[in-house]
Structure formats: C-alpha cells, structure tokens
C-alpha cells in the first residue's frame, strides 16, 4: 500500500474532483473542459493517481542486453535505474539513496555491479540490495539489513516484445491481462519475426512546452489534423498524399484508452503497399504463422500505423523517404510523452527495426524516422507547435473565466458490424471516438486513484489508532 500525505479538504483535491465532474458531464455531450491541460493541481493529481498505479513504459531489453547493464529513465516524475543484474533479472530502482536521499546514479547508461552514493558512500548492488558503507563497524556496529535498506524497487516489472513496463502498484494486473485486447494488435505489429525488434540508437529526447496528454491523445486517433497542420509537406510537393491521410484512415479501438489508427496505404499512394510497405525481400522473412486470418488481413490492407497505450506510450510505423528524392521506406517509432511539469513534457523518441534486417536498411529506416519525427523532423515541428498552443490556451484567464469546452463532436459513422477481431474496427477515423475513449480512461483513473488514496489513508489511520 502507498503512504499518502493527508491534505486539508477544500483545496486542490476538491478542485480536481470538481473538474472530473465537469469532464464526465462534458465528454458525454462531446466536449472537454480546457482546464484539463496545463494545470498545477491536475498535474499533481495525475502523477499520484495515474503514474503510481498503472503500468508505465520504461525501456527496451535491447538497451540492457548484458549482466550489469543499466539505463537511467523516469517513471512519472521519479528518476529510476533500469538494471539487468547478475541473475539476468530486470530491476527498476528508485535513484535515491536510503541514507540521506541524494541521487545515486548520474550516468545515462553504463555497466556496473554496484552503485555508490556520492554523499556518504553507501553502496548498493545492481539489484538494489544494500551492500555496505564506509566505517561500517564504527558507524553502525555491523551490517545493516540488505533488503530493508536497499534502494526502493518497483512493485512489478514485466515486458512484452522486449518493451519493459514497471508499476509501483502491487495490485496491478499482469501486463498482458492489463493490456487486454491490445496484445492482439501488438502481436501483429511486433510478433512477425522470432528475433523481434531492436533499438537502433539511443533514444532522442527533447523538451516541449505542452501537456503530456496532448501527444498521447493525438496519437491515439487524430488523423484529422494532418491535412492542415502538415500542409507544407503536401503543398511543397514533398509528400503530395499527406492531405489524403485522414480520408484513408480507420480506427482500431481496443478499449481502456488503448487505440490505433490504421491506414489504407495502398489506396493512399496508389500502389500496393502490404505490411506497411516493407520491401518484398524483407517481407519474405516475416513469419505470420502465429497470426489469425483477421490479423493477416489487417496488416496487408489497413495496418496499424499510429497508436497509444494509456497513459503515455505511443507507436508509429509509416513509410517515409529517408532523404529528399528517395523512395519511402517504413520506420518504427516508439515515443514516450514524459511529464515534467504542468504544461511541459519531455518527448522521448525511440527508433526500432526488426533485428533480422541488414544494417544498411536499418540505417535508412532510422534516417526516415528522424527526417519525419525527430526533434527537427518536418512533421514533429508542426505537431509540437500546435500542442504548445493548447498549453497556452489552458492558462488563458479569459478561457478559464468562460469555462471553455473543446469540441469533440464530429459525427460518428459507426463501427464495422462484420469485424471479427477483438475490440472495435471503425472504417473511418472521423468521429473522435478514440480520443473520447482516452479521456474516459483518464477520468476512470483519476476517480479510482482518489478512492485508492482514501482507502489507504483510512487503513493507516485505523492502524495508528490500534497502536495508540
């Protein structure tokens, strides 16, 4: 159980609860209060109610292939050390010494059998256990309990297709159960070669003055923005088909705020592009024997190209030129919308490729991903600029005075009644149903997080009374 600091009723807690009431009333009518973005109280509540209770993407196993390897990452606002220990177990450790609380590790990555605190020299094994301290006999009279005084560990750590997730919640369901129907889509995206995927280079990260939810919501189902926000790519003749992206887009809604955009790539560009447009010689290496007929038809005709797993893990696989004048090739991009502060996020951009592909192709795929969605990518610059505008609007005294609602009321054409896969398939992306699903999940987590906190505080108070 978590330890919570009890706050005075009638402050930020009440404000957030009132906003949740407004969100629930509004979203049922196709609207959303703008106050949900770039707000101090909302941000603090999200970090506590969402990021401490759910599975959060942390790293990929190919980043720490060997015993002793580690990378420094974040879980919510907390810096964590992701390690592979001597028993090949992956650990997610809070990067704060148990003696006086300073940071233990300051390198982004490395290989170490132990970590030594720079303040008083406490030493921890790479699995988090306390190992020793200077002048131990004089200072402590002997060894301390290695488990009790070790670095704090995430309650749960699991991975799927090498993607490592961690949770601070001991009661969170197993990862595959938690992901539900989304696993079916991940099987079709990442499970088509036994060697899986590998990270091509270190993740790129850069700060954006926008709310983390803006990126997550956009990737879960917004193709409507492309013909406007990315107009320059079409008007310049660089990618003429960009303005047709939304008309060739469909939606895969797997529930719980997890959804993907699918694209009829062949119809969009006018030539056959099955399996995301991988070259035939690479497609010949794909093993589809573990996929069902619906999955095979999906990746052949309308493959999932963009998506979000709640709260802040997003995926993209699209064909794009690696350089001007070259033919498009597919790249695979995973991004994490890392919250930093109200209205500020750090965008982590990972480029992956199937492990079996030749290095020359992998280099071109990396270039294509960076050209499109790197920190200076032609599409990234467009997206982050408009998301920053949302954060500014959320701080507008005028908009807050008017309690402005944002519009989520596109007409919904409905789901495909013949769909035989899990979740729902919508032939048209118009309707904003995926975004509405994201906000319903956000509301659910904010409500349940509040109840979990109240239950925990009640239990702690009862225990204190029993001791007294």
Secondary structure, 3 states (H helix, E strand, C coil): CCCCCCCCCCCHHHHHHHHHHHHHHHHCCCEEEHHHCCCHHHHHHHHHHCCCCCCEEEEEHHHCCCCCEEEEEEECCEEEEEEECCCCCEEEEECCCCCCCCCCCCCCEEECCEEECCCCCCEEECCCCEEECCCHHHHHCCCCCCCCCCCCECCEEEEECCEEEEECCCCCCCHHHHHCCHHHHHHHHHCCCCCCEEECCCCEEEEECCCHHHHHHHHHHCCCCHHHHCHHHHHCCCCHHHHHCHHHEEEEECCCCCEEEEECHHHHHCCCCCHHHCCHHHHCCCCCCCCCHHHHHHHHHCEEEEEEECCCEEEEEEEEECCCCCCEEEEEEEEEEEEEECCEEEEEEEEEEECCCCHHHHHHHHHHHHHHHCCCCCCHHHHHHHHHHHHHHHCCHHHHHCCCEEECCCCCCCCCCCCCCCCEEECCCCCCHHHHHHHHHHHHHHHHHHHHHHHHHHHHHHHHHHHC
